[in-house]
């Protein structure tokens, strides 16, 4: 299934961009958040409202107000559209399938912008509008929102280590674990029982979720607390094994101890999975052990709902979205 959906208004169009090594993770996140992948042109239409900063792979979100089958029809449709006293700027939104050069893009902006009622302001507009054409979706016009890239600031942590998850990986993992729309995310709970330096926790907290973590490594717990405090978050980390974790969570993200720094025995990993299954019916696992992990997941009575690979040099991580067979899943609307 591609990014084309029922384009009846109201509708949002999201554009995406990622590196080659992030492509599988990007598509898995799209399937979790939207129920399908973006089309080959790198865009996806949906009635689901998400802030662009929710994912590092979302470039922009267009709130579609006008739609037409051609540029001429769109100009006619937009004629007289009032900004109600607000200043505006119109930008052409590129996708992988609309190959206009710079001059053609500016010409489209001038042609559409000329019929909109309002004062154009290039530097500090009160409203930013976007116009684009899509294969199968027609010409679209509406309010445009850029991704503020809030995770970039989280890359500069006081404490870190070389094999830790990057923020560009951790944020999609949180979205895969908690795919609810923004308005529902504040009430969702997440546990990271192998939290390391707290990368996943920081991304989850920055989205508004309620997150907590633990680790058996005192140095990791200390580092996570320093990082959380640095970004203004409370201490939500405990020094303990997952076996001592209690409560019920909407999701668990477990970056299993592995290879370069520590490789936990099979029995220990199985214990982590079984305890995780007792805490939540929705579990995201991260590991480098491919075949062994499949056996462990089956032994823990979990079902694999989706998966992807994340290569980083010679290291290849594998991400599995698992659930208990009787657990109801989030509704994608």
C-alpha positions in Angstrom: 0.0 0.0 0.0 1.4 3.4 -0.9 0.9 6.9 0.4 -2.2 7.7 -1.6 -5.3 7.9 0.6 -8.8 9.3 0.3 -8.1 13.0 -0.3 -11.4 14.3 0.9 -10.8 17.4 3.1 -9.7 17.9 5.8 -6.5 16.2 5.0 -2.8 16.4 5.8 0.1 15.7 3.5 3.4 14.7 5.0 6.7 14.7 3.2 9.6 12.5 4.3 13.4 12.3 3.9 15.9 9.8 5.4 19.3 8.4 4.8 19.7 5.1 2.9 20.6 3.2 6.1 17.5 4.6 7.9 15.0 3.6 5.2 13.7 0.4 6.8 13.3 2.2 10.2 11.5 5.1 8.4 9.1 2.8 6.7 8.4 0.8 9.9 7.7 4.1 11.7 5.3 5.1 8.9 3.5 1.8 9.2 3.1 2.3 13.0 2.0 6.0 12.8 -0.1 5.9 9.6 -0.9 2.3 8.9 0.9 2.4 5.6 4.2 3.5 4.0 4.7 6.7 2.0 4.5 6.5 -1.7 7.7 6.4 -3.9 7.5 10.2 -4.2 8.2 10.5 -0.5 4.8 11.8 0.7 1.8 10.4 2.5 -1.7 11.8 2.8 -3.6 11.1 6.0 -6.5 12.5 8.1 -4.3 11.9 11.2 -2.8 15.1 12.7 0.8 14.8 13.9 3.2 17.6 14.7 6.1 17.5 12.1 8.6 17.3 14.9 7.1 14.0 16.0 9.6 12.1 13.7 13.1 13.0 12.4 11.9 11.7 9.0 9.0 14.1 8.5 10.1 17.1 6.6 6.9 19.1 6.4 3.2 18.9 7.0 0.7 20.5 4.6 -2.8 21.2 5.9 -4.7 20.8 2.6 -7.2 23.6 2.1 -7.5 23.6 -1.7 -7.2 20.8 -4.2 -7.3 20.8 -8.1 -6.3 18.5 -10.9 -4.1 21.2 -12.6 -2.2 24.3 -11.7 -4.6 26.5 -13.6 -7.6 24.9 -11.7 -5.8 25.5 -8.4 -5.2 29.1 -9.2 -8.9 29.5 -9.9 -9.8 27.7 -6.7 -7.4 29.9 -4.6 -8.6 33.2 -6.1 -10.0 35.4 -3.4 -8.9 33.1 -0.5 -8.5 35.6 2.3 -5.7 35.5 4.9 -8.0 37.6 7.1 -5.4 40.4 7.7 -2.5 38.0 8.3 0.7 38.3 6.4 1.8 35.2 4.4 4.5 33.6 2.4 3.9 30.9 -0.2 6.5 28.1 -0.7 6.6 25.3 -3.2 6.9 21.9 -1.5 9.2 19.6 -3.4 8.7 15.8 -3.5 10.7 13.1 -5.2 8.3 13.0 -8.1 7.9 16.7 -9.0 11.2 17.6 -10.6 10.7 21.4 -11.2 13.8 23.5 -11.3 14.4 26.6 -9.1 12.9 29.0 -11.6 9.8 27.0 -12.2 9.1 26.6 -8.5 9.4 30.4 -8.0 7.0 30.9 -11.0 4.4 28.6 -9.4 4.7 30.5 -6.1 4.1 33.8 -7.8 1.2 32.5 -9.9 -0.7 31.1 -6.9 0.3 33.8 -4.4 -0.9 36.6 -6.7 -4.6 35.5 -6.3 -4.6 35.1 -2.5 -6.0 38.0 -0.6 -3.4 39.1 2.0 -0.1 40.9 2.4 3.0 38.9 1.3 5.9 38.9 3.8 9.0 37.0 2.9 11.0 37.3 6.1 8.6 36.9 9.1 5.2 35.9 7.8 2.4 35.2 10.2 1.2 32.3 8.0 3.3 30.1 5.8 1.5 28.4 2.9 2.6 25.5 0.8 1.8 24.5 -2.8 2.7 21.1 -4.4 1.7 18.6 -7.0 1.5 14.9 -6.4 1.1 11.9 -8.5 -2.4 10.7 -7.8 -3.2 13.5 -5.3 -3.4 16.5 -7.7 -2.3 20.0 -6.9 -2.6 21.0 -3.3 -2.5 24.2 -1.3 -2.7 24.9 2.4 -0.9 25.9 5.6 2.7 24.5 5.8 4.5 23.5 8.9 8.2 22.6 9.0 9.9 20.1 11.3 11.6 22.0 14.1 14.1 19.1 14.6 13.9 19.3 18.4 16.0 16.1 18.7 19.0 17.8 17.3 19.6 19.5 20.6 19.4 16.1 22.3 22.4 14.9 20.4 24.7 17.0 22.6 24.4 15.1 25.9 26.9 15.5 28.8 27.1 11.7 29.1 27.2 9.2 26.2 29.0 6.1 24.9 29.9 5.0 21.4 27.4 2.2 20.9 24.4 4.1 22.3 21.3 4.6 20.1 21.3 7.9 18.3 18.4 10.4 18.8 17.4 9.8 15.1 16.9 6.1 16.0 15.5 6.5 19.5 12.7 8.9 18.4 11.3 6.6 15.8 11.5 3.7 18.3 9.3 5.7 20.7 6.8 6.3 17.8 6.7 2.6 17.0 6.1 1.8 20.6 3.6 4.6 21.2 1.9 5.3 17.8 -1.0 7.2 19.2 -1.8 10.7 17.9 -0.3 13.7 19.7 -3.5 14.6 21.5 -3.5 11.2 23.2 0.2 10.8 23.8 0.3 12.6 27.2 -1.6 9.9 28.9 0.6 7.0 27.6 3.3 5.3 29.6 6.6 3.9 28.5 9.3 1.8 30.3 12.9 1.4 29.1 14.3 -1.4 31.4 17.8 -1.2 29.7 17.9 2.6 29.5 21.6 3.2 29.3 22.3 6.9 29.1 18.6 7.7 28.8 18.4 8.5 25.0 15.0 6.8 24.5 13.7 8.4 27.7 14.6 11.9 26.7 12.9 11.5 23.3 9.7 10.1 24.9 9.6 12.8 27.5 10.1 15.5 24.8 7.0 14.2 23.0 4.9 14.5 26.1 4.7 10.8 27.1 5.2 9.5 30.6 8.5 7.6 30.6 10.6 5.8 33.2 13.7 3.7 33.0 16.0 1.4 34.8 19.4 -0.2 34.3 21.6 -2.7 36.2 24.7 -0.6 35.5 25.3 2.1 38.1 27.4 4.2 35.7 24.6 4.1 33.1 22.0 5.2 35.7 24.2 8.0 36.8 24.8 9.1 33.3 21.1 9.0 32.5 20.3 11.1 35.5 22.9 13.7 34.4 21.4 13.8 30.9 17.8 14.1 32.0 18.7 16.9 34.4 20.6 18.7 31.6 17.5 18.8 29.4 15.2 19.8 32.3 13.6 16.5 33.1 13.0 14.9 36.4 14.9 11.8 37.6 12.8 8.9 36.3 15.6 6.2 36.4 16.1 3.5 38.9 19.1 1.2 39.5 17.4 -2.2 39.2 16.9 -5.3 37.1 13.8 -5.6 35.0 12.7 -8.5 37.2 12.0 -5.9 40.0 10.0 -3.6 37.7 6.3 -3.3 38.6 3.2 -1.9 37.2 1.5 -1.8 33.7 2.7 0.2 30.8 1.4 1.0 27.4 4.7 0.0 25.9 8.2 -1.3 26.7 11.3 -0.5 24.7 14.2 -2.9 25.5 17.6 -2.3 23.9 19.0 -5.7 24.9 22.6 -5.9 26.1 24.7 -7.1 23.3 28.1 -7.7 21.6 30.7 -4.9 21.8 30.4 -3.8 25.4 28.3 -6.6 27.0 26.7 -9.7 25.7 24.1 -11.2 28.1 23.5 -15.0 28.2 20.5 -16.4 26.4 18.8 -17.2 29.7 19.2 -13.6 30.8 17.7 -12.2 27.6 14.8 -14.6 27.8 14.2 -13.4 31.4 14.1 -9.8 30.1 11.6 -10.7 27.5 9.3 -12.6 29.8 9.4 -9.8 32.4 8.7 -7.3 29.7 5.7 -9.3 28.5 4.4 -9.1 32.1 4.6 -5.3 32.1 3.1 -4.5 28.7 1.4 -6.1 25.7 3.3 -3.9 23.3 7.1 -4.4 23.3 9.8 -3.0 21.0 13.0 -5.0 21.0 16.4 -3.8 19.8 19.3 -6.3 19.4 22.0 -7.5 17.1 21.1 -11.2 17.5 18.9 -12.2 14.6 18.2 -15.9 14.6 18.6 -16.3 18.4 16.2 -13.5 19.0 13.4 -15.2 17.0 13.8 -18.2 19.2 13.7 -16.1 22.4 10.6 -14.2 21.2 8.8 -17.5 20.6 9.9 -18.9 23.9 8.5 -15.7 25.6 5.1 -16.3 23.9 5.3 -13.1 21.9 4.2 -12.5 18.4 6.3 -10.4 16.0 4.1 -7.8 14.4 6.7 -5.8 12.4 10.5 -5.6 12.1 13.3 -3.7 10.4 17.1 -3.6 10.2 19.3 -0.6 11.0 22.9 -0.8 9.7 25.6 1.3 11.2 29.0 0.4 9.7 29.7 -3.3 10.6 27.0 -3.2 13.3 23.5 -4.1 12.3 20.7 -3.6 14.8 17.4 -5.4 14.4 14.1 -3.9 15.7 11.1 -6.1 16.4 7.7 -4.9 17.4 6.2 -7.6 19.5 2.9 -8.1 21.2 0.9 -10.6 23.3 -1.7 -12.3 21.1 -4.6 -11.1 23.2 -3.5 -7.5 23.4 -5.6 -4.9 21.5 -3.5 -2.7 19.3 -3.7 1.1 18.8 -6.3 2.2 16.2 -4.8 4.1 13.3 -7.3 6.6 12.0 
